[in-house]
Amino acid sequence: MTRDEVLKELTSLAKPHILEYNARVGLGDARSLGIPTPELKKLASVIKKAAADRHTLAGELWATGSYDARVIAFMVDDPRLVSEKADGELA
């Protein structure tokens, strides 16, 4: 899957009623689509199987600034590659 395909899928899963509720209780975030975590997990499972380069895709999703895209990025990224990058930045 590509970044644009993932973003399109995220948009289709948006839950405006959740955003309205979150705003009422002070949890509003303009960068969120209000997608429940179980739905994000299901999508992440599909992406893990369909993405040719999960690490690159995760970086592209992170760069969007979207809360939901960033959650997906954490779920699909290759932990070994994240650790290598973090180790390099901390050295």
PDB file of N, CA, C and O in Angstrom:
ATOM      1  N   MET A   1       0.846  -1.188   0.000  1.00  0.00           N
ATOM      2  CA  MET A   1       0.000   0.000   0.000  1.00  0.00           C
ATOM      3  C   MET A   1       0.883   1.241   0.000  1.00  0.00           C
ATOM      4  O   MET A   1       2.001   1.236   0.515  1.00  0.00           O
ATOM      5  N   THR A   2       0.357   2.284  -0.582  1.00  0.00           N
ATOM      6  CA  THR A   2       1.077   3.552  -0.611  1.00  0.00           C
ATOM      7  C   THR A   2       0.519   4.491   0.456  1.00  0.00           C
ATOM      8  O   THR A   2      -0.531   4.230   1.044  1.00  0.00           O
ATOM      9  N   ARG A   3       1.237   5.583   0.692  1.00  0.00           N
ATOM     10  CA  ARG A   3       0.788   6.585   1.655  1.00  0.00           C
ATOM     11  C   ARG A   3      -0.602   7.099   1.280  1.00  0.00           C
ATOM     12  O   ARG A   3      -1.477   7.210   2.138  1.00  0.00           O
ATOM     13  N   ASP A   4      -0.802   7.409   0.008  1.00  0.00           N
ATOM     14  CA  ASP A   4      -2.094   7.947  -0.419  1.00  0.00           C
ATOM     15  C   ASP A   4      -3.223   6.940  -0.242  1.00  0.00           C
ATOM     16  O   ASP A   4      -4.339   7.315   0.115  1.00  0.00           O
ATOM     17  N   GLU A   5      -2.941   5.676  -0.488  1.00  0.00           N
ATOM     18  CA  GLU A   5      -3.961   4.638  -0.287  1.00  0.00           C
ATOM     19  C   GLU A   5      -4.330   4.524   1.189  1.00  0.00           C
ATOM     20  O   GLU A   5      -5.503   4.378   1.531  1.00  0.00           O
ATOM     21  N   VAL A   6      -3.333   4.590   2.052  1.00  0.00           N
ATOM     22  CA  VAL A   6      -3.597   4.510   3.494  1.00  0.00           C
ATOM     23  C   VAL A   6      -4.403   5.726   3.943  1.00  0.00           C
ATOM     24  O   VAL A   6      -5.365   5.585   4.698  1.00  0.00           O
ATOM     25  N   LEU A   7      -4.023   6.908   3.488  1.00  0.00           N
ATOM     26  CA  LEU A   7      -4.753   8.120   3.885  1.00  0.00           C
ATOM     27  C   LEU A   7      -6.195   8.087   3.389  1.00  0.00           C
ATOM     28  O   LEU A   7      -7.103   8.542   4.085  1.00  0.00           O
ATOM     29  N   LYS A   8      -6.407   7.554   2.201  1.00  0.00           N
ATOM     30  CA  LYS A   8      -7.771   7.422   1.674  1.00  0.00           C
ATOM     31  C   LYS A   8      -8.582   6.470   2.557  1.00  0.00           C
ATOM     32  O   LYS A   8      -9.740   6.741   2.877  1.00  0.00           O
ATOM     33  N   GLU A   9      -7.964   5.364   2.942  1.00  0.00           N
ATOM     34  CA  GLU A   9      -8.643   4.397   3.814  1.00  0.00           C
ATOM     35  C   GLU A   9      -8.945   5.013   5.181  1.00  0.00           C
ATOM     36  O   GLU A   9     -10.028   4.811   5.730  1.00  0.00           O
ATOM     37  N   LEU A  10      -7.994   5.756   5.724  1.00  0.00           N
ATOM     38  CA  LEU A  10      -8.221   6.421   7.011  1.00  0.00           C
ATOM     39  C   LEU A  10      -9.391   7.396   6.916  1.00  0.00           C
ATOM     40  O   LEU A  10     -10.227   7.457   7.818  1.00  0.00           O
ATOM     41  N   THR A  11      -9.448   8.146   5.841  1.00  0.00           N
ATOM     42  CA  THR A  11     -10.540   9.106   5.653  1.00  0.00           C
ATOM     43  C   THR A  11     -11.889   8.389   5.602  1.00  0.00           C
ATOM     44  O   THR A  11     -12.885   8.891   6.123  1.00  0.00           O
ATOM     45  N   SER A  12     -11.916   7.212   4.970  1.00  0.00           N
ATOM     46  CA  SER A  12     -13.179   6.466   4.881  1.00  0.00           C
ATOM     47  C   SER A  12     -13.610   5.906   6.238  1.00  0.00           C
ATOM     48  O   SER A  12     -14.788   5.614   6.443  1.00  0.00           O
ATOM     49  N   LEU A  13     -12.657   5.757   7.164  1.00  0.00           N
ATOM     50  CA  LEU A  13     -12.971   5.231   8.497  1.00  0.00           C
ATOM     51  C   LEU A  13     -13.300   6.324   9.515  1.00  0.00           C
ATOM     52  O   LEU A  13     -13.612   6.024  10.667  1.00  0.00           O
ATOM     53  N   ALA A  14     -13.233   7.579   9.098  1.00  0.00           N
ATOM     54  CA  ALA A  14     -13.448   8.711  10.012  1.00  0.00           C
ATOM     55  C   ALA A  14     -14.806   8.612  10.704  1.00  0.00           C
ATOM     56  O   ALA A  14     -15.799   8.195  10.109  1.00  0.00           O
ATOM     57  N   LYS A  15     -14.821   9.002  11.961  1.00  0.00           N
ATOM     58  CA  LYS A  15     -16.040   8.971  12.777  1.00  0.00           C
ATOM     59  C   LYS A  15     -16.306  10.374  13.330  1.00  0.00           C
ATOM     60  O   LYS A  15     -15.833  10.710  14.416  1.00  0.00           O
ATOM     61  N   PRO A  16     -17.057  11.191  12.592  1.00  0.00           N
ATOM     62  CA  PRO A  16     -17.320  12.564  13.051  1.00  0.00           C
ATOM     63  C   PRO A  16     -17.978  12.628  14.427  1.00  0.00           C
ATOM     64  O   PRO A  16     -17.711  13.552  15.196  1.00  0.00           O
ATOM     65  N   HIS A  17     -18.836  11.656  14.747  1.00  0.00           N
ATOM     66  CA  HIS A  17     -19.508  11.695  16.054  1.00  0.00           C
ATOM     67  C   HIS A  17     -18.500  11.521  17.198  1.00  0.00           C
ATOM     68  O   HIS A  17     -18.692  12.073  18.282  1.00  0.00           O
ATOM     69  N   ILE A  18     -17.441  10.765  16.962  1.00  0.00           N
ATOM     70  CA  ILE A  18     -16.404  10.614  17.991  1.00  0.00           C
ATOM     71  C   ILE A  18     -15.650  11.924  18.163  1.00  0.00           C
ATOM     72  O   ILE A  18     -15.324  12.314  19.284  1.00  0.00           O
ATOM     73  N   LEU A  19     -15.374  12.600  17.059  1.00  0.00           N
ATOM     74  CA  LEU A  19     -14.699  13.900  17.139  1.00  0.00           C
ATOM     75  C   LEU A  19     -15.543  14.908  17.908  1.00  0.00           C
ATOM     76  O   LEU A  19     -15.020  15.684  18.708  1.00  0.00           O
ATOM     77  N   GLU A  20     -16.850  14.894  17.661  1.00  0.00           N
ATOM     78  CA  GLU A  20     -17.749  15.810  18.375  1.00  0.00           C
ATOM     79  C   GLU A  20     -17.719  15.523  19.873  1.00  0.00           C
ATOM     80  O   GLU A  20     -17.639  16.445  20.686  1.00  0.00           O
ATOM     81  N   TYR A  21     -17.783  14.255  20.232  1.00  0.00           N
ATOM     82  CA  TYR A  21     -17.729  13.882  21.645  1.00  0.00           C
ATOM     83  C   TYR A  21     -16.400  14.314  22.262  1.00  0.00           C
ATOM     84  O   TYR A  21     -16.377  14.915  23.336  1.00  0.00           O
ATOM     85  N   ASN A  22     -15.305  14.010  21.590  1.00  0.00           N
ATOM     86  CA  ASN A  22     -13.983  14.379  22.104  1.00  0.00           C
ATOM     87  C   ASN A  22     -13.873  15.883  22.322  1.00  0.00           C
ATOM     88  O   ASN A  22     -13.300  16.325  23.318  1.00  0.00           O
ATOM     89  N   ALA A  23     -14.409  16.661  21.411  1.00  0.00           N
ATOM     90  CA  ALA A  23     -14.359  18.121  21.549  1.00  0.00           C
ATOM     91  C   ALA A  23     -15.156  18.571  22.775  1.00  0.00           C
ATOM     92  O   ALA A  23     -14.736  19.483  23.487  1.00  0.00           O
ATOM     93  N   ARG A  24     -16.301  17.935  23.020  1.00  0.00           N
ATOM     94  CA  ARG A  24     -17.129  18.300  24.177  1.00  0.00           C
ATOM     95  C   ARG A  24     -16.429  18.026  25.497  1.00  0.00           C
ATOM     96  O   ARG A  24     -16.603  18.770  26.461  1.00  0.00           O
ATOM     97  N   VAL A  25     -15.636  16.960  25.544  1.00  0.00           N
ATOM     98  CA  VAL A  25     -14.978  16.595  26.803  1.00  0.00           C
ATOM     99  C   VAL A  25     -13.526  17.080  26.864  1.00  0.00           C
ATOM    100  O   VAL A  25     -12.771  16.689  27.755  1.00  0.00           O
ATOM    101  N   GLY A  26     -13.151  17.918  25.928  1.00  0.00           N
ATOM    102  CA  GLY A  26     -11.826  18.534  25.965  1.00  0.00           C
ATOM    103  C   GLY A  26     -10.703  17.714  25.373  1.00  0.00           C
ATOM    104  O   GLY A  26      -9.532  17.969  25.651  1.00  0.00           O
ATOM    105  N   LEU A  27     -11.043  16.739  24.565  1.00  0.00           N
ATOM    106  CA  LEU A  27     -10.013  15.900  23.944  1.00  0.00           C
ATOM    107  C   LEU A  27      -9.859  16.185  22.457  1.00  0.00           C
ATOM    108  O   LEU A  27      -9.236  15.407  21.735  1.00  0.00           O
ATOM    109  N   GLY A  28     -10.415  17.281  22.003  1.00  0.00           N
ATOM    110  CA  GLY A  28     -10.396  17.590  20.575  1.00  0.00           C
ATOM    111  C   GLY A  28      -8.998  17.802  20.028  1.00  0.00           C
ATOM    112  O   GLY A  28      -8.147  18.403  20.684  1.00  0.00           O
ATOM    113  N   ASP A  29      -8.767  17.309  18.831  1.00  0.00           N
ATOM    114  CA  ASP A  29      -7.510  17.501  18.117  1.00  0.00           C
ATOM    115  C   ASP A  29      -7.856  17.610  16.639  1.00  0.00           C
ATOM    116  O   ASP A  29      -8.396  16.674  16.051  1.00  0.00           O
ATOM    117  N   ALA A  30      -7.548  18.740  16.050  1.00  0.00           N
ATOM    118  CA  ALA A  30      -7.903  18.985  14.655  1.00  0.00           C
ATOM    119  C   ALA A  30      -7.221  18.008  13.699  1.00  0.00           C
ATOM    120  O   ALA A  30      -7.643  17.867  12.551  1.00  0.00           O
ATOM    121  N   ARG A  31      -6.180  17.340  14.161  1.00  0.00           N
ATOM    122  CA  ARG A  31      -5.453  16.414  13.288  1.00  0.00           C
ATOM    123  C   ARG A  31      -5.971  14.986  13.391  1.00  0.00           C
ATOM    124  O   ARG A  31      -5.418  14.087  12.757  1.00  0.00           O
ATOM    125  N   SER A  32      -7.008  14.761  14.166  1.00  0.00           N
ATOM    126  CA  SER A  32      -7.549  13.417  14.357  1.00  0.00           C
ATOM    127  C   SER A  32      -8.803  13.222  13.515  1.00  0.00           C
ATOM    128  O   SER A  32      -9.552  14.165  13.258  1.00  0.00           O
ATOM    129  N   LEU A  33      -9.015  11.983  13.092  1.00  0.00           N
ATOM    130  CA  LEU A  33     -10.221  11.636  12.350  1.00  0.00           C
ATOM    131  C   LEU A  33     -11.230  10.905  13.231  1.00  0.00           C
ATOM    132  O   LEU A  33     -12.336  10.602  12.783  1.00  0.00           O
ATOM    133  N   GLY A  34     -10.862  10.622  14.476  1.00  0.00           N
ATOM    134  CA  GLY A  34     -11.776   9.960  15.398  1.00  0.00           C
ATOM    135  C   GLY A  34     -11.952   8.475  15.133  1.00  0.00           C
ATOM    136  O   GLY A  34     -13.023   7.924  15.386  1.00  0.00           O
ATOM    137  N   ILE A  35     -10.930   7.829  14.634  1.00  0.00           N
ATOM    138  CA  ILE A  35     -11.021   6.402  14.312  1.00  0.00           C
ATOM    139  C   ILE A  35     -10.702   5.583  15.565  1.00  0.00           C
ATOM    140  O   ILE A  35      -9.651   5.776  16.175  1.00  0.00           O
ATOM    141  N   PRO A  36     -11.596   4.674  15.952  1.00  0.00           N
ATOM    142  CA  PRO A  36     -11.342   3.843  17.131  1.00  0.00           C
ATOM    143  C   PRO A  36     -10.101   2.959  16.947  1.00  0.00           C
ATOM    144  O   PRO A  36      -9.806   2.515  15.838  1.00  0.00           O
ATOM    145  N   THR A  37      -9.394   2.716  18.026  1.00  0.00           N
ATOM    146  CA  THR A  37      -8.162   1.925  17.983  1.00  0.00           C
ATOM    147  C   THR A  37      -8.362   0.537  17.369  1.00  0.00           C
ATOM    148  O   THR A  37      -7.511   0.108  16.591  1.00  0.00           O
ATOM    149  N   PRO A  38      -9.443  -0.186  17.678  1.00  0.00           N
ATOM    150  CA  PRO A  38      -9.602  -1.503  17.043  1.00  0.00           C
ATOM    151  C   PRO A  38      -9.634  -1.424  15.508  1.00  0.00           C
ATOM    152  O   PRO A  38      -9.134  -2.321  14.830  1.00  0.00           O
ATOM    153  N   GLU A  39     -10.218  -0.359  14.970  1.00  0.00           N
ATOM    154  CA  GLU A  39     -10.245  -0.208  13.513  1.00  0.00           C
ATOM    155  C   GLU A  39      -8.860   0.126  12.976  1.00  0.00           C
ATOM    156  O   GLU A  39      -8.486  -0.325  11.894  1.00  0.00           O
ATOM    157  N   LEU A  40      -8.099   0.915  13.727  1.00  0.00           N
ATOM    158  CA  LEU A  40      -6.725   1.216  13.319  1.00  0.00           C
ATOM    159  C   LEU A  40      -5.883  -0.059  13.320  1.00  0.00           C
ATOM    160  O   LEU A  40      -5.053  -0.259  12.434  1.00  0.00           O
ATOM    161  N   LYS A  41      -6.099  -0.918  14.315  1.00  0.00           N
ATOM    162  CA  LYS A  41      -5.350  -2.179  14.387  1.00  0.00           C
ATOM    163  C   LYS A  41      -5.672  -3.084  13.198  1.00  0.00           C
ATOM    164  O   LYS A  41      -4.777  -3.718  12.639  1.00  0.00           O
ATOM    165  N   LYS A  42      -6.944  -3.144  12.811  1.00  0.00           N
ATOM    166  CA  LYS A  42      -7.329  -3.954  11.652  1.00  0.00           C
ATOM    167  C   LYS A  42      -6.653  -3.436  10.392  1.00  0.00           C
ATOM    168  O   LYS A  42      -6.122  -4.215   9.600  1.00  0.00           O
ATOM    169  N   LEU A  43      -6.673  -2.122  10.209  1.00  0.00           N
ATOM    170  CA  LEU A  43      -6.040  -1.527   9.035  1.00  0.00           C
ATOM    171  C   LEU A  43      -4.536  -1.780   9.054  1.00  0.00           C
ATOM    172  O   LEU A  43      -3.948  -2.087   8.017  1.00  0.00           O
ATOM    173  N   ALA A  44      -3.915  -1.657  10.212  1.00  0.00           N
ATOM    174  CA  ALA A  44      -2.472  -1.899  10.324  1.00  0.00           C
ATOM    175  C   ALA A  44      -2.136  -3.330   9.912  1.00  0.00           C
ATOM    176  O   ALA A  44      -1.111  -3.563   9.270  1.00  0.00           O
ATOM    177  N   SER A  45      -2.973  -4.271  10.267  1.00  0.00           N
ATOM    178  CA  SER A  45      -2.749  -5.668   9.897  1.00  0.00           C
ATOM    179  C   SER A  45      -2.762  -5.838   8.378  1.00  0.00           C
ATOM    180  O   SER A  45      -1.940  -6.564   7.820  1.00  0.00           O
ATOM    181  N   VAL A  46      -3.691  -5.171   7.725  1.00  0.00           N
ATOM    182  CA  VAL A  46      -3.770  -5.224   6.260  1.00  0.00           C
ATOM    183  C   VAL A  46      -2.535  -4.577   5.642  1.00  0.00           C
ATOM    184  O   VAL A  46      -1.959  -5.108   4.692  1.00  0.00           O
ATOM    185  N   ILE A  47      -2.135  -3.440   6.178  1.00  0.00           N
ATOM    186  CA  ILE A  47      -0.987  -2.707   5.639  1.00  0.00           C
ATOM    187  C   ILE A  47       0.287  -3.526   5.778  1.00  0.00           C
ATOM    188  O   ILE A  47       1.108  -3.549   4.861  1.00  0.00           O
ATOM    189  N   LYS A  48       0.464  -4.195   6.905  1.00  0.00           N
ATOM    190  CA  LYS A  48       1.672  -5.005   7.117  1.00  0.00           C
ATOM    191  C   LYS A  48       1.830  -6.061   6.027  1.00  0.00           C
ATOM    192  O   LYS A  48       2.948  -6.383   5.625  1.00  0.00           O
ATOM    193  N   LYS A  49       0.719  -6.594   5.556  1.00  0.00           N
ATOM    194  CA  LYS A  49       0.763  -7.625   4.524  1.00  0.00           C
ATOM    195  C   LYS A  49       0.918  -7.034   3.125  1.00  0.00           C
ATOM    196  O   LYS A  49       1.472  -7.680   2.237  1.00  0.00           O
ATOM    197  N   ALA A  50       0.432  -5.808   2.925  1.00  0.00           N
ATOM    198  CA  ALA A  50       0.366  -5.236   1.580  1.00  0.00           C
ATOM    199  C   ALA A  50       1.490  -4.261   1.247  1.00  0.00           C
ATOM    200  O   ALA A  50       1.749  -4.011   0.070  1.00  0.00           O
ATOM    201  N   ALA A  51       2.155  -3.710   2.239  1.00  0.00           N
ATOM    202  CA  ALA A  51       3.176  -2.689   1.978  1.00  0.00           C
ATOM    203  C   ALA A  51       4.499  -3.337   1.602  1.00  0.00           C
ATOM    204  O   ALA A  51       4.959  -4.266   2.266  1.00  0.00           O
ATOM    205  N   ALA A  52       5.105  -2.838   0.534  1.00  0.00           N
ATOM    206  CA  ALA A  52       6.398  -3.362   0.089  1.00  0.00           C
ATOM    207  C   ALA A  52       7.512  -2.955   1.049  1.00  0.00           C
ATOM    208  O   ALA A  52       8.400  -3.756   1.344  1.00  0.00           O
ATOM    209  N   ASP A  53       7.472  -1.725   1.534  1.00  0.00           N
ATOM    210  CA  ASP A  53       8.512  -1.203   2.435  1.00  0.00           C
ATOM    211  C   ASP A  53       7.819  -0.504   3.603  1.00  0.00           C
ATOM    212  O   ASP A  53       7.518   0.688   3.538  1.00  0.00           O
ATOM    213  N   ARG A  54       7.573  -1.258   4.663  1.00  0.00           N
ATOM    214  CA  ARG A  54       6.818  -0.728   5.803  1.00  0.00           C
ATOM    215  C   ARG A  54       7.530   0.432   6.479  1.00  0.00           C
ATOM    216  O   ARG A  54       6.877   1.372   6.931  1.00  0.00           O
ATOM    217  N   HIS A  55       8.841   0.389   6.556  1.00  0.00           N
ATOM    218  CA  HIS A  55       9.588   1.446   7.244  1.00  0.00           C
ATOM    219  C   HIS A  55       9.454   2.780   6.504  1.00  0.00           C
ATOM    220  O   HIS A  55       9.223   3.817   7.126  1.00  0.00           O
ATOM    221  N   THR A  56       9.596   2.751   5.197  1.00  0.00           N
ATOM    222  CA  THR A  56       9.448   3.978   4.409  1.00  0.00           C
ATOM    223  C   THR A  56       8.021   4.495   4.506  1.00  0.00           C
ATOM    224  O   THR A  56       7.801   5.694   4.680  1.00  0.00           O
ATOM    225  N   LEU A  57       7.056   3.598   4.394  1.00  0.00           N
ATOM    226  CA  LEU A  57       5.656   3.997   4.502  1.00  0.00           C
ATOM    227  C   LEU A  57       5.377   4.624   5.860  1.00  0.00           C
ATOM    228  O   LEU A  57       4.684   5.639   5.943  1.00  0.00           O
ATOM    229  N   ALA A  58       5.901   4.040   6.912  1.00  0.00           N
ATOM    230  CA  ALA A  58       5.692   4.589   8.256  1.00  0.00           C
ATOM    231  C   ALA A  58       6.239   6.011   8.342  1.00  0.00           C
ATOM    232  O   ALA A  58       5.600   6.884   8.930  1.00  0.00           O
ATOM    233  N   GLY A  59       7.402   6.248   7.769  1.00  0.00           N
ATOM    234  CA  GLY A  59       7.971   7.595   7.768  1.00  0.00           C
ATOM    235  C   GLY A  59       7.106   8.579   7.004  1.00  0.00           C
ATOM    236  O   GLY A  59       6.940   9.723   7.427  1.00  0.00           O
ATOM    237  N   GLU A  60       6.558   8.142   5.886  1.00  0.00           N
ATOM    238  CA  GLU A  60       5.678   9.006   5.089  1.00  0.00           C
ATOM    239  C   GLU A  60       4.393   9.314   5.849  1.00  0.00           C
ATOM    240  O   GLU A  60       3.903  10.442   5.810  1.00  0.00           O
ATOM    241  N   LEU A  61       3.850   8.320   6.536  1.00  0.00           N
ATOM    242  CA  LEU A  61       2.628   8.537   7.319  1.00  0.00           C
ATOM    243  C   LEU A  61       2.905   9.468   8.491  1.00  0.00           C
ATOM    244  O   LEU A  61       2.092  10.340   8.794  1.00  0.00           O
ATOM    245  N   TRP A  62       4.038   9.292   9.149  1.00  0.00           N
ATOM    246  CA  TRP A  62       4.399  10.150  10.276  1.00  0.00           C
ATOM    247  C   TRP A  62       4.486  11.609   9.821  1.00  0.00           C
ATOM    248  O   TRP A  62       4.042  12.515  10.526  1.00  0.00           O
ATOM    249  N   ALA A  63       5.055  11.821   8.653  1.00  0.00           N
ATOM    250  CA  ALA A  63       5.275  13.176   8.139  1.00  0.00           C
ATOM    251  C   ALA A  63       3.978  13.923   7.840  1.00  0.00           C
ATOM    252  O   ALA A  63       3.996  15.145   7.698  1.00  0.00           O
ATOM    253  N   THR A  64       2.856  13.214   7.741  1.00  0.00           N
ATOM    254  CA  THR A  64       1.591  13.893   7.451  1.00  0.00           C
ATOM    255  C   THR A  64       1.113  14.750   8.619  1.00  0.00           C
ATOM    256  O   THR A  64       0.376  15.716   8.419  1.00  0.00           O
ATOM    257  N   GLY A  65       1.527  14.401   9.836  1.00  0.00           N
ATOM    258  CA  GLY A  65       1.076  15.133  11.016  1.00  0.00           C
ATOM    259  C   GLY A  65      -0.283  14.687  11.527  1.00  0.00           C
ATOM    260  O   GLY A  65      -0.721  15.139  12.585  1.00  0.00           O
ATOM    261  N   SER A  66      -0.953  13.816  10.802  1.00  0.00           N
ATOM    262  CA  SER A  66      -2.263  13.304  11.209  1.00  0.00           C
ATOM    263  C   SER A  66      -2.098  12.344  12.383  1.00  0.00           C
ATOM    264  O   SER A  66      -1.255  11.448  12.350  1.00  0.00           O
ATOM    265  N   TYR A  67      -2.906  12.540  13.414  1.00  0.00           N
ATOM    266  CA  TYR A  67      -2.848  11.669  14.591  1.00  0.00           C
ATOM    267  C   TYR A  67      -3.039  10.206  14.193  1.00  0.00           C
ATOM    268  O   TYR A  67      -2.255   9.339  14.579  1.00  0.00           O
ATOM    269  N   ASP A  68      -4.088   9.944  13.420  1.00  0.00           N
ATOM    270  CA  ASP A  68      -4.415   8.566  13.057  1.00  0.00           C
ATOM    271  C   ASP A  68      -3.332   7.953  12.165  1.00  0.00           C
ATOM    272  O   ASP A  68      -2.997   6.778  12.317  1.00  0.00           O
ATOM    273  N   ALA A  69      -2.791   8.732  11.248  1.00  0.00           N
ATOM    274  CA  ALA A  69      -1.708   8.239  10.387  1.00  0.00           C
ATOM    275  C   ALA A  69      -0.469   7.925  11.213  1.00  0.00           C
ATOM    276  O   ALA A  69       0.244   6.962  10.931  1.00  0.00           O
ATOM    277  N   ARG A  70      -0.213   8.733  12.229  1.00  0.00           N
ATOM    278  CA  ARG A  70       0.950   8.481  13.087  1.00  0.00           C
ATOM    279  C   ARG A  70       0.761   7.221  13.932  1.00  0.00           C
ATOM    280  O   ARG A  70       1.719   6.483  14.161  1.00  0.00           O
ATOM    281  N   VAL A  71      -0.449   6.973  14.389  1.00  0.00           N
ATOM    282  CA  VAL A  71      -0.714   5.733  15.134  1.00  0.00           C
ATOM    283  C   VAL A  71      -0.467   4.529  14.224  1.00  0.00           C
ATOM    284  O   VAL A  71       0.164   3.553  14.631  1.00  0.00           O
ATOM    285  N   ILE A  72      -0.964   4.607  13.002  1.00  0.00           N
ATOM    286  CA  ILE A  72      -0.732   3.529  12.037  1.00  0.00           C
ATOM    287  C   ILE A  72       0.766   3.359  11.790  1.00  0.00           C
ATOM    288  O   ILE A  72       1.258   2.234  11.697  1.00  0.00           O
ATOM    289  N   ALA A  73       1.491   4.472  11.684  1.00  0.00           N
ATOM    290  CA  ALA A  73       2.938   4.408  11.444  1.00  0.00           C
ATOM    291  C   ALA A  73       3.627   3.596  12.536  1.00  0.00           C
ATOM    292  O   ALA A  73       4.478   2.756  12.245  1.00  0.00           O
ATOM    293  N   PHE A  74       3.260   3.846  13.788  1.00  0.00           N
ATOM    294  CA  PHE A  74       3.841   3.075  14.895  1.00  0.00           C
ATOM    295  C   PHE A  74       3.500   1.594  14.782  1.00  0.00           C
ATOM    296  O   PHE A  74       4.328   0.738  15.093  1.00  0.00           O
ATOM    297  N   MET A  75       2.298   1.297  14.344  1.00  0.00           N
ATOM    298  CA  MET A  75       1.848  -0.089  14.287  1.00  0.00           C
ATOM    299  C   MET A  75       2.493  -0.890  13.161  1.00  0.00           C
ATOM    300  O   MET A  75       2.676  -2.100  13.294  1.00  0.00           O
ATOM    301  N   VAL A  76       2.841  -0.232  12.054  1.00  0.00           N
ATOM    302  CA  VAL A  76       3.329  -0.985  10.896  1.00  0.00           C
ATOM    303  C   VAL A  76       4.844  -0.941  10.718  1.00  0.00           C
ATOM    304  O   VAL A  76       5.393  -1.755   9.976  1.00  0.00           O
ATOM    305  N   ASP A  77       5.526  -0.021  11.374  1.00  0.00           N
ATOM    306  CA  ASP A  77       6.963   0.119  11.163  1.00  0.00           C
ATOM    307  C   ASP A  77       7.725  -1.112  11.654  1.00  0.00           C
ATOM    308  O   ASP A  77       7.262  -1.834  12.537  1.00  0.00           O
ATOM    309  N   ASP A  78       8.884  -1.332  11.075  1.00  0.00           N
ATOM    310  CA  ASP A  78       9.759  -2.435  11.470  1.00  0.00           C
ATOM    311  C   ASP A  78      10.561  -1.987  12.686  1.00  0.00           C
ATOM    312  O   ASP A  78      11.396  -1.092  12.563  1.00  0.00           O
ATOM    313  N   PRO A  79      10.334  -2.581  13.856  1.00  0.00           N
ATOM    314  CA  PRO A  79      10.994  -2.119  15.075  1.00  0.00           C
ATOM    315  C   PRO A  79      12.519  -2.154  15.003  1.00  0.00           C
ATOM    316  O   PRO A  79      13.189  -1.323  15.616  1.00  0.00           O
ATOM    317  N   ARG A  80      13.065  -3.107  14.261  1.00  0.00           N
ATOM    318  CA  ARG A  80      14.533  -3.172  14.142  1.00  0.00           C
ATOM    319  C   ARG A  80      15.078  -1.940  13.436  1.00  0.00           C
ATOM    320  O   ARG A  80      16.126  -1.418  13.815  1.00  0.00           O
ATOM    321  N   LEU A  81      14.378  -1.476  12.419  1.00  0.00           N
ATOM    322  CA  LEU A  81      14.842  -0.302  11.677  1.00  0.00           C
ATOM    323  C   LEU A  81      14.657   0.971  12.483  1.00  0.00           C
ATOM    324  O   LEU A  81      15.472   1.890  12.400  1.00  0.00           O
ATOM    325  N   VAL A  82      13.591   1.022  13.259  1.00  0.00           N
ATOM    326  CA  VAL A  82      13.372   2.189  14.120  1.00  0.00           C
ATOM    327  C   VAL A  82      14.482   2.261  15.153  1.00  0.00           C
ATOM    328  O   VAL A  82      15.020   3.338  15.413  1.00  0.00           O
ATOM    329  N   SER A  83      14.829   1.127  15.744  1.00  0.00           N
ATOM    330  CA  SER A  83      15.891   1.093  16.749  1.00  0.00           C
ATOM    331  C   SER A  83      17.225   1.521  16.162  1.00  0.00           C
ATOM    332  O   SER A  83      17.969   2.269  16.796  1.00  0.00           O
ATOM    333  N   GLU A  84      17.539   1.052  14.946  1.00  0.00           N
ATOM    334  CA  GLU A  84      18.795   1.433  14.302  1.00  0.00           C
ATOM    335  C   GLU A  84      18.847   2.936  14.060  1.00  0.00           C
ATOM    336  O   GLU A  84      19.877   3.572  14.282  1.00  0.00           O
ATOM    337  N   LYS A  85      17.737   3.498  13.605  1.00  0.00           N
ATOM    338  CA  LYS A  85      17.691   4.935  13.335  1.00  0.00           C
ATOM    339  C   LYS A  85      17.833   5.717  14.633  1.00  0.00           C
ATOM    340  O   LYS A  85      18.574   6.699  14.690  1.00  0.00           O
ATOM    341  N   ALA A  86      17.130   5.289  15.669  1.00  0.00           N
ATOM    342  CA  ALA A  86      17.205   5.980  16.959  1.00  0.00           C
ATOM    343  C   ALA A  86      18.612   5.891  17.535  1.00  0.00           C
ATOM    344  O   ALA A  86      19.129   6.874  18.068  1.00  0.00           O
ATOM    345  N   ASP A  87      19.230   4.729  17.432  1.00  0.00           N
ATOM    346  CA  ASP A  87      20.597   4.573  17.929  1.00  0.00           C
ATOM    347  C   ASP A  87      21.548   5.515  17.203  1.00  0.00           C
ATOM    348  O   ASP A  87      22.433   6.108  17.820  1.00  0.00           O
ATOM    349  N   GLY A  88      21.364   5.652  15.894  1.00  0.00           N
ATOM    350  CA  GLY A  88      22.213   6.540  15.111  1.00  0.00           C
ATOM    351  C   GLY A  88      22.026   7.994  15.480  1.00  0.00           C
ATOM    352  O   GLY A  88      22.987   8.764  15.484  1.00  0.00           O
ATOM    353  N   GLU A  89      20.796   8.381  15.790  1.00  0.00           N
ATOM    354  CA  GLU A  89      20.518   9.769  16.150  1.00  0.00           C
ATOM    355  C   GLU A  89      20.990  10.092  17.560  1.00  0.00           C
ATOM    356  O   GLU A  89      21.320  11.241  17.855  1.00  0.00           O
ATOM    357  N   LEU A  90      21.025   9.101  18.423  1.00  0.00           N
ATOM    358  CA  LEU A  90      21.439   9.334  19.803  1.00  0.00           C
ATOM    359  C   LEU A  90      22.954   9.292  19.975  1.00  0.00           C
ATOM    360  O   LEU A  90      23.481   9.793  20.969  1.00  0.00           O
ATOM    361  N   ALA A  91      23.646   8.705  19.024  1.00  0.00           N
ATOM    362  CA  ALA A  91      25.111   8.569  19.136  1.00  0.00           C
ATOM    363  C   ALA A  91      25.825   9.894  18.951  1.00  0.00           C
ATOM    364  O   ALA A  91      27.053   9.947  19.016  1.00  0.00           O
TER     365      ALA A  91
END
